[in-house]
Amino acid sequence: MALMINDECIACDACREECPNEAIDADDPFYVIDPDRCTECIGYYDEPNCIPVCPVDAIVPDPDNIENIEELRYKSEQLKRSE
């Protein structure tokens, strides 16, 4: 399942540097996660890197982009190939 940033975001920039897929981007008034690029860090790390660095717990599962581990792994492989 891709992650999303809710309206609790304070646009502190802590999460953006942690994303290996460059899925997090600044938007107005808070940041957004591109669900086509978010793999929950599968293919890079054991856990999503952005969640623990968020000081306000604004990063949550995106109910509109439900994916299983195999789908996230496939997406990660495709993103790596396109680099």
C-alpha positions as CSV (number, residue, x, y, z in Angstrom):
1,M,0.0,0.0,0.0
2,A,1.4,3.4,-0.9
3,L,1.6,6.0,1.8
4,M,0.1,9.4,1.9
5,I,0.7,12.6,3.9
6,N,-2.4,14.0,5.7
7,D,-3.2,17.5,6.6
8,E,-1.3,17.3,9.8
9,C,1.9,17.9,7.7
10,I,3.9,20.9,8.8
11,A,6.1,20.9,5.6
12,C,9.3,20.4,7.7
13,D,11.1,18.6,4.8
14,A,12.3,15.7,7.1
15,C,10.6,13.0,5.1
16,R,11.6,14.1,1.6
17,E,15.3,13.4,2.2
18,E,14.5,9.8,3.4
19,C,12.6,8.6,0.3
20,P,14.8,6.5,-1.9
21,N,12.3,6.7,-4.8
22,E,11.9,10.5,-4.7
23,A,8.2,10.0,-4.2
24,I,7.7,12.9,-1.7
25,D,7.3,16.4,-3.1
26,A,6.5,19.8,-1.7
27,D,3.0,21.0,-2.4
28,D,0.9,23.8,-1.0
29,P,0.3,23.8,2.0
30,F,1.9,20.4,2.8
31,Y,3.9,17.7,1.1
32,V,2.4,14.9,-1.0
33,I,3.5,11.3,-1.9
34,D,3.3,10.1,-5.5
35,P,1.6,6.7,-5.2
36,D,3.2,5.6,-8.4
37,R,6.6,6.0,-6.9
38,C,5.9,5.0,-3.3
39,T,7.0,1.4,-2.5
40,E,7.1,1.8,1.3
41,C,10.9,1.5,0.8
42,I,10.6,-2.1,-0.3
43,G,13.6,-2.9,-2.4
44,Y,15.7,-0.5,-0.2
45,Y,14.8,-0.9,3.5
46,D,12.8,-3.2,5.8
47,E,10.5,-0.4,6.8
48,P,9.3,2.9,5.3
49,N,12.0,5.5,6.2
50,C,9.7,8.5,6.1
51,I,7.3,7.5,8.9
52,P,9.8,7.6,11.9
53,V,11.2,11.0,10.9
54,C,7.8,12.7,10.7
55,P,7.5,14.8,13.8
56,V,3.7,15.0,13.6
57,D,2.8,11.5,12.5
58,A,1.3,12.8,9.2
59,I,2.4,9.8,7.1
60,V,-0.2,7.1,6.9
61,P,-1.3,4.3,4.6
62,D,-3.2,5.5,1.5
63,P,-6.6,3.7,1.4
64,D,-7.0,4.6,-2.2
65,N,-3.7,2.8,-3.2
66,I,-3.8,-0.7,-1.7
67,E,-1.0,-2.9,-2.8
68,N,0.5,-6.1,-1.4
69,I,4.2,-6.9,-0.9
70,E,4.6,-8.5,-4.3
71,E,3.1,-5.5,-6.0
72,L,5.3,-3.1,-4.1
73,R,8.3,-5.2,-4.9
74,Y,7.4,-5.3,-8.6
75,K,7.0,-1.5,-8.6
76,S,10.4,-1.1,-6.9
77,E,12.0,-3.2,-9.6
78,Q,10.4,-1.2,-12.3
79,L,11.5,2.1,-10.8
80,K,15.1,0.9,-10.5
81,R,15.1,-0.2,-14.1
82,S,13.9,3.2,-15.3
83,E,16.7,5.0,-13.4
